Amino acid sequence: MTNEMECLQAERLGLLSELAKLRATSLAEVLKHPDVAVRNHG
């Protein structure tokens, strides 16, 4: 289960990085948005 979560987090980070590129901003700025903010599930 841990491995699956790590894979999902890695995929999410990659997608957020692509979103940052599309928005011409930094990943840090994208992560500040409440809809995509990092959530602690643990």
PyMOL Python script that loads the backbone (N, CA, C, O; Angstrom):
from pymol import cmd

cmd.read_pdbstr("""\
ATOM      1  N   MET A   1       0.825  -1.194   0.000  1.00  0.00           N
ATOM      2  CA  MET A   1       0.000   0.000   0.000  1.00  0.00           C
ATOM      3  C   MET A   1       0.869   1.258   0.000  1.00  0.00           C
ATOM      4  O   MET A   1       0.540   2.242  -0.662  1.00  0.00           O
ATOM      5  N   THR A   2       1.966   1.225   0.735  1.00  0.00           N
ATOM      6  CA  THR A   2       2.862   2.382   0.769  1.00  0.00           C
ATOM      7  C   THR A   2       3.440   2.656  -0.611  1.00  0.00           C
ATOM      8  O   THR A   2       3.520   3.808  -1.037  1.00  0.00           O
ATOM      9  N   ASN A   3       3.842   1.604  -1.307  1.00  0.00           N
ATOM     10  CA  ASN A   3       4.403   1.762  -2.638  1.00  0.00           C
ATOM     11  C   ASN A   3       3.374   2.378  -3.588  1.00  0.00           C
ATOM     12  O   ASN A   3       3.710   3.243  -4.397  1.00  0.00           O
ATOM     13  N   GLU A   4       2.125   1.931  -3.484  1.00  0.00           N
ATOM     14  CA  GLU A   4       1.063   2.474  -4.333  1.00  0.00           C
ATOM     15  C   GLU A   4       0.863   3.962  -4.056  1.00  0.00           C
ATOM     16  O   GLU A   4       0.708   4.752  -4.987  1.00  0.00           O
ATOM     17  N   MET A   5       0.867   4.344  -2.783  1.00  0.00           N
ATOM     18  CA  MET A   5       0.710   5.753  -2.420  1.00  0.00           C
ATOM     19  C   MET A   5       1.864   6.588  -2.960  1.00  0.00           C
ATOM     20  O   MET A   5       1.656   7.699  -3.448  1.00  0.00           O
ATOM     21  N   GLU A   6       3.083   6.053  -2.873  1.00  0.00           N
ATOM     22  CA  GLU A   6       4.247   6.770  -3.384  1.00  0.00           C
ATOM     23  C   GLU A   6       4.136   6.967  -4.894  1.00  0.00           C
ATOM     24  O   GLU A   6       4.474   8.031  -5.414  1.00  0.00           O
ATOM     25  N   CYS A   7       3.664   5.941  -5.589  1.00  0.00           N
ATOM     26  CA  CYS A   7       3.493   6.048  -7.043  1.00  0.00           C
ATOM     27  C   CYS A   7       2.432   7.090  -7.396  1.00  0.00           C
ATOM     28  O   CYS A   7       2.607   7.869  -8.333  1.00  0.00           O
ATOM     29  N   LEU A   8       1.343   7.100  -6.650  1.00  0.00           N
ATOM     30  CA  LEU A   8       0.285   8.078  -6.905  1.00  0.00           C
ATOM     31  C   LEU A   8       0.768   9.494  -6.625  1.00  0.00           C
ATOM     32  O   LEU A   8       0.440  10.419  -7.369  1.00  0.00           O
ATOM     33  N   GLN A   9       1.543   9.673  -5.558  1.00  0.00           N
ATOM     34  CA  GLN A   9       2.077  10.993  -5.232  1.00  0.00           C
ATOM     35  C   GLN A   9       3.046  11.466  -6.313  1.00  0.00           C
ATOM     36  O   GLN A   9       3.049  12.642  -6.678  1.00  0.00           O
ATOM     37  N   ALA A  10       3.864  10.554  -6.821  1.00  0.00           N
ATOM     38  CA  ALA A  10       4.806  10.904  -7.879  1.00  0.00           C
ATOM     39  C   ALA A  10       4.053  11.310  -9.144  1.00  0.00           C
ATOM     40  O   ALA A  10       4.426  12.277  -9.809  1.00  0.00           O
ATOM     41  N   GLU A  11       2.999  10.577  -9.473  1.00  0.00           N
ATOM     42  CA  GLU A  11       2.189  10.921 -10.645  1.00  0.00           C
ATOM     43  C   GLU A  11       1.524  12.277 -10.459  1.00  0.00           C
ATOM     44  O   GLU A  11       1.486  13.087 -11.385  1.00  0.00           O
ATOM     45  N   ARG A  12       0.999  12.525  -9.263  1.00  0.00           N
ATOM     46  CA  ARG A  12       0.343  13.802  -8.963  1.00  0.00           C
ATOM     47  C   ARG A  12       1.332  14.958  -9.106  1.00  0.00           C
ATOM     48  O   ARG A  12       1.008  15.999  -9.678  1.00  0.00           O
ATOM     49  N   LEU A  13       2.532  14.763  -8.583  1.00  0.00           N
ATOM     50  CA  LEU A  13       3.545  15.807  -8.675  1.00  0.00           C
ATOM     51  C   LEU A  13       3.903  16.104 -10.126  1.00  0.00           C
ATOM     52  O   LEU A  13       4.075  17.264 -10.500  1.00  0.00           O
ATOM     53  N   GLY A  14       4.015  15.068 -10.938  1.00  0.00           N
ATOM     54  CA  GLY A  14       4.292  15.261 -12.358  1.00  0.00           C
ATOM     55  C   GLY A  14       3.192  16.038 -13.055  1.00  0.00           C
ATOM     56  O   GLY A  14       3.466  16.919 -13.870  1.00  0.00           O
ATOM     57  N   LEU A  15       1.942  15.711 -12.734  1.00  0.00           N
ATOM     58  CA  LEU A  15       0.813  16.415 -13.338  1.00  0.00           C
ATOM     59  C   LEU A  15       0.754  17.870 -12.875  1.00  0.00           C
ATOM     60  O   LEU A  15       0.443  18.765 -13.661  1.00  0.00           O
ATOM     61  N   LEU A  16       1.049  18.098 -11.611  1.00  0.00           N
ATOM     62  CA  LEU A  16       1.067  19.473 -11.111  1.00  0.00           C
ATOM     63  C   LEU A  16       2.193  20.277 -11.751  1.00  0.00           C
ATOM     64  O   LEU A  16       2.052  21.476 -11.991  1.00  0.00           O
ATOM     65  N   SER A  17       3.291  19.620 -12.018  1.00  0.00           N
ATOM     66  CA  SER A  17       4.401  20.279 -12.702  1.00  0.00           C
ATOM     67  C   SER A  17       3.986  20.689 -14.119  1.00  0.00           C
ATOM     68  O   SER A  17       4.304  21.789 -14.572  1.00  0.00           O
ATOM     69  N   GLU A  18       3.281  19.804 -14.805  1.00  0.00           N
ATOM     70  CA  GLU A  18       2.774  20.137 -16.141  1.00  0.00           C
ATOM     71  C   GLU A  18       1.799  21.303 -16.069  1.00  0.00           C
ATOM     72  O   GLU A  18       1.826  22.186 -16.926  1.00  0.00           O
ATOM     73  N   LEU A  19       0.943  21.315 -15.060  1.00  0.00           N
ATOM     74  CA  LEU A  19      -0.002  22.414 -14.880  1.00  0.00           C
ATOM     75  C   LEU A  19       0.738  23.732 -14.675  1.00  0.00           C
ATOM     76  O   LEU A  19       0.343  24.764 -15.218  1.00  0.00           O
ATOM     77  N   ALA A  20       1.804  23.695 -13.895  1.00  0.00           N
ATOM     78  CA  ALA A  20       2.597  24.907 -13.669  1.00  0.00           C
ATOM     79  C   ALA A  20       3.169  25.426 -14.985  1.00  0.00           C
ATOM     80  O   ALA A  20       3.173  26.632 -15.231  1.00  0.00           O
ATOM     81  N   LYS A  21       3.648  24.522 -15.822  1.00  0.00           N
ATOM     82  CA  LYS A  21       4.186  24.939 -17.120  1.00  0.00           C
ATOM     83  C   LYS A  21       3.097  25.572 -17.978  1.00  0.00           C
ATOM     84  O   LYS A  21       3.324  26.599 -18.617  1.00  0.00           O
ATOM     85  N   LEU A  22       1.916  24.962 -17.993  1.00  0.00           N
ATOM     86  CA  LEU A  22       0.802  25.501 -18.782  1.00  0.00           C
ATOM     87  C   LEU A  22       0.386  26.883 -18.290  1.00  0.00           C
ATOM     88  O   LEU A  22      -0.008  27.739 -19.081  1.00  0.00           O
ATOM     89  N   ARG A  23       0.473  27.091 -16.992  1.00  0.00           N
ATOM     90  CA  ARG A  23       0.107  28.387 -16.410  1.00  0.00           C
ATOM     91  C   ARG A  23       1.265  29.376 -16.402  1.00  0.00           C
ATOM     92  O   ARG A  23       1.112  30.517 -15.969  1.00  0.00           O
ATOM     93  N   ALA A  24       2.413  28.938 -16.879  1.00  0.00           N
ATOM     94  CA  ALA A  24       3.622  29.768 -16.898  1.00  0.00           C
ATOM     95  C   ALA A  24       3.938  30.310 -15.503  1.00  0.00           C
ATOM     96  O   ALA A  24       4.174  31.503 -15.312  1.00  0.00           O
ATOM     97  N   THR A  25       3.931  29.406 -14.557  1.00  0.00           N
ATOM     98  CA  THR A  25       4.234  29.771 -13.179  1.00  0.00           C
ATOM     99  C   THR A  25       5.061  28.655 -12.550  1.00  0.00           C
ATOM    100  O   THR A  25       5.391  27.669 -13.208  1.00  0.00           O
ATOM    101  N   SER A  26       5.385  28.816 -11.301  1.00  0.00           N
ATOM    102  CA  SER A  26       6.190  27.801 -10.630  1.00  0.00           C
ATOM    103  C   SER A  26       5.297  26.740  -9.980  1.00  0.00           C
ATOM    104  O   SER A  26       4.115  26.966  -9.720  1.00  0.00           O
ATOM    105  N   LEU A  27       5.890  25.601  -9.732  1.00  0.00           N
ATOM    106  CA  LEU A  27       5.179  24.537  -9.035  1.00  0.00           C
ATOM    107  C   LEU A  27       4.772  25.012  -7.641  1.00  0.00           C
ATOM    108  O   LEU A  27       3.688  24.679  -7.161  1.00  0.00           O
ATOM    109  N   ALA A  28       5.623  25.775  -7.004  1.00  0.00           N
ATOM    110  CA  ALA A  28       5.311  26.308  -5.668  1.00  0.00           C
ATOM    111  C   ALA A  28       4.050  27.164  -5.695  1.00  0.00           C
ATOM    112  O   ALA A  28       3.229  27.095  -4.780  1.00  0.00           O
ATOM    113  N   GLU A  29       3.895  27.970  -6.740  1.00  0.00           N
ATOM    114  CA  GLU A  29       2.691  28.802  -6.861  1.00  0.00           C
ATOM    115  C   GLU A  29       1.448  27.945  -7.071  1.00  0.00           C
ATOM    116  O   GLU A  29       0.395  28.221  -6.497  1.00  0.00           O
ATOM    117  N   VAL A  30       1.572  26.915  -7.886  1.00  0.00           N
ATOM    118  CA  VAL A  30       0.433  26.016  -8.119  1.00  0.00           C
ATOM    119  C   VAL A  30       0.036  25.343  -6.806  1.00  0.00           C
ATOM    120  O   VAL A  30      -1.150  25.208  -6.508  1.00  0.00           O
ATOM    121  N   LEU A  31       1.026  24.925  -6.026  1.00  0.00           N
ATOM    122  CA  LEU A  31       0.747  24.234  -4.771  1.00  0.00           C
ATOM    123  C   LEU A  31       0.088  25.133  -3.726  1.00  0.00           C
ATOM    124  O   LEU A  31      -0.518  24.631  -2.779  1.00  0.00           O
ATOM    125  N   LYS A  32       0.196  26.440  -3.881  1.00  0.00           N
ATOM    126  CA  LYS A  32      -0.437  27.374  -2.946  1.00  0.00           C
ATOM    127  C   LYS A  32      -1.946  27.435  -3.133  1.00  0.00           C
ATOM    128  O   LYS A  32      -2.671  27.838  -2.224  1.00  0.00           O
ATOM    129  N   HIS A  33      -2.418  27.038  -4.305  1.00  0.00           N
ATOM    130  CA  HIS A  33      -3.849  27.098  -4.586  1.00  0.00           C
ATOM    131  C   HIS A  33      -4.584  26.088  -3.712  1.00  0.00           C
ATOM    132  O   HIS A  33      -4.152  24.939  -3.610  1.00  0.00           O
ATOM    133  N   PRO A  34      -5.686  26.491  -3.077  1.00  0.00           N
ATOM    134  CA  PRO A  34      -6.387  25.584  -2.164  1.00  0.00           C
ATOM    135  C   PRO A  34      -6.893  24.294  -2.810  1.00  0.00           C
ATOM    136  O   PRO A  34      -7.021  23.275  -2.131  1.00  0.00           O
ATOM    137  N   ASP A  35      -7.179  24.326  -4.091  1.00  0.00           N
ATOM    138  CA  ASP A  35      -7.682  23.121  -4.772  1.00  0.00           C
ATOM    139  C   ASP A  35      -6.612  22.074  -4.992  1.00  0.00           C
ATOM    140  O   ASP A  35      -6.936  20.903  -5.186  1.00  0.00           O
ATOM    141  N   VAL A  36      -5.347  22.459  -4.969  1.00  0.00           N
ATOM    142  CA  VAL A  36      -4.275  21.508  -5.220  1.00  0.00           C
ATOM    143  C   VAL A  36      -3.242  21.466  -4.091  1.00  0.00           C
ATOM    144  O   VAL A  36      -2.194  20.833  -4.216  1.00  0.00           O
ATOM    145  N   ALA A  37      -3.549  22.135  -3.012  1.00  0.00           N
ATOM    146  CA  ALA A  37      -2.617  22.173  -1.888  1.00  0.00           C
ATOM    147  C   ALA A  37      -2.275  20.761  -1.426  1.00  0.00           C
ATOM    148  O   ALA A  37      -3.106  19.855  -1.496  1.00  0.00           O
ATOM    149  N   VAL A  38      -1.065  20.589  -0.961  1.00  0.00           N
ATOM    150  CA  VAL A  38      -0.621  19.293  -0.463  1.00  0.00           C
ATOM    151  C   VAL A  38      -1.432  18.949   0.780  1.00  0.00           C
ATOM    152  O   VAL A  38      -1.563  19.748   1.707  1.00  0.00           O
ATOM    153  N   ARG A  39      -1.957  17.762   0.766  1.00  0.00           N
ATOM    154  CA  ARG A  39      -2.744  17.301   1.911  1.00  0.00           C
ATOM    155  C   ARG A  39      -1.998  16.153   2.578  1.00  0.00           C
ATOM    156  O   ARG A  39      -1.408  15.305   1.909  1.00  0.00           O
ATOM    157  N   ASN A  40      -2.033  16.140   3.898  1.00  0.00           N
ATOM    158  CA  ASN A  40      -1.400  15.068   4.663  1.00  0.00           C
ATOM    159  C   ASN A  40      -2.434  14.003   4.960  1.00  0.00           C
ATOM    160  O   ASN A  40      -3.379  14.237   5.713  1.00  0.00           O
ATOM    161  N   HIS A  41      -2.253  12.820   4.362  1.00  0.00           N
ATOM    162  CA  HIS A  41      -3.205  11.726   4.554  1.00  0.00           C
ATOM    163  C   HIS A  41      -2.685  10.717   5.560  1.00  0.00           C
ATOM    164  O   HIS A  41      -3.146   9.576   5.577  1.00  0.00           O
ATOM    165  N   GLY A  42      -1.757  11.101   6.380  1.00  0.00           N
ATOM    166  CA  GLY A  42      -1.162  10.089   7.188  1.00  0.00           C
ATOM    167  C   GLY A  42      -1.148  10.266   8.623  1.00  0.00           C
ATOM    168  O   GLY A  42      -0.641   9.408   9.346  1.00  0.00           O
TER     169      GLY A  42
END
""", "prot")
cmd.dss("prot")
cmd.show_as("cartoon", "prot")
cmd.util.cbc("prot")
cmd.orient("prot")
